Amino acid sequence: MIAAFLAPMSGSAAKVARGDCAKLERERPLTFLEFNDMILQAYDFLELSRRQNCVLQMGGSDQWGNIVNGIELGRRCSPPPPAPRWARRSMCW
């Protein structure tokens, strides 16, 4: 049901819901708890990086999807880096 809801979306959440992040073929779709575990772990890394300047996640091969989702969430929620100084100057001759 969650996969059907997120199917039109592009991005990590839809991939997780469809099970694209799992390396092994699944005989059943993700349960609600498995899906929420991925989202909560990604959000946890986002908050740790914001509050404690955490830059590294470690985990086993079964945690790969959760780690990637945490990095992707941080990338999407962070403001873009400022333009380099040379790019901010006007190019008048």
C-alpha positions in Angstrom: 0.0 0.0 0.0 2.8 2.4 0.9 4.6 1.5 -2.4 1.5 2.3 -4.4 1.2 5.7 -2.7 4.8 6.6 -3.3 5.1 5.1 -6.8 4.6 8.4 -8.7 7.3 10.0 -6.6 10.9 10.0 -7.7 13.6 9.8 -5.2 14.8 7.7 -2.3 11.5 7.2 -0.5 9.9 5.7 -3.5 12.9 3.4 -4.1 12.8 2.3 -0.5 9.1 1.6 -0.6 9.4 -0.4 -3.8 12.3 -2.3 -2.3 14.9 -1.1 -4.8 17.4 -0.6 -2.1 17.5 -4.2 -1.0 20.0 -6.4 -2.7 18.1 -9.6 -2.1 14.9 -10.5 -3.8 12.0 -10.1 -1.3 9.1 -12.5 -1.3 7.0 -9.9 0.4 6.8 -6.1 0.4 8.3 -4.0 3.1 6.3 -3.9 6.3 5.3 -0.6 7.9 7.9 -1.0 10.6 10.7 -1.8 8.2 9.8 1.3 6.1 9.6 3.5 9.2 13.0 2.2 10.4 14.6 3.4 7.2 13.0 6.8 7.5 13.8 7.2 11.2 17.4 6.2 10.7 17.8 8.7 7.9 16.3 11.4 9.9 18.4 10.5 12.9 21.6 11.0 10.8 20.3 14.3 9.5 19.8 15.6 13.1 23.1 14.2 14.3 24.9 16.0 11.4 23.1 19.2 12.2 23.5 19.2 16.0 26.7 17.3 16.5 28.5 17.8 13.1 28.4 14.0 12.5 29.8 13.2 9.1 30.2 9.4 9.1 27.8 6.5 9.3 28.9 3.0 9.8 26.9 -0.2 9.4 26.8 -3.7 8.0 25.7 -4.6 4.5 22.1 -4.9 5.6 22.2 -1.2 6.6 23.4 0.1 3.2 20.0 1.5 2.2 19.5 3.2 5.5 23.0 4.9 5.3 22.4 6.0 1.7 19.0 7.4 2.6 20.5 9.4 5.5 23.0 11.0 3.2 20.4 11.7 0.6 18.1 13.3 3.1 20.9 15.5 4.4 21.7 16.6 0.9 18.1 17.5 0.1 17.4 19.3 3.4 20.6 21.3 3.5 20.8 24.7 1.8 23.0 24.7 -1.3 26.6 25.8 -0.7 27.4 29.5 -1.4 28.7 30.3 -4.8 32.5 30.7 -5.0 33.8 34.2 -4.6 34.9 34.5 -8.2 31.4 33.6 -9.4 29.8 36.4 -7.3 31.7 39.2 -9.0 30.1 40.9 -11.9 31.8 40.3 -15.2 31.9 44.0 -16.4 34.7 45.1 -18.7 
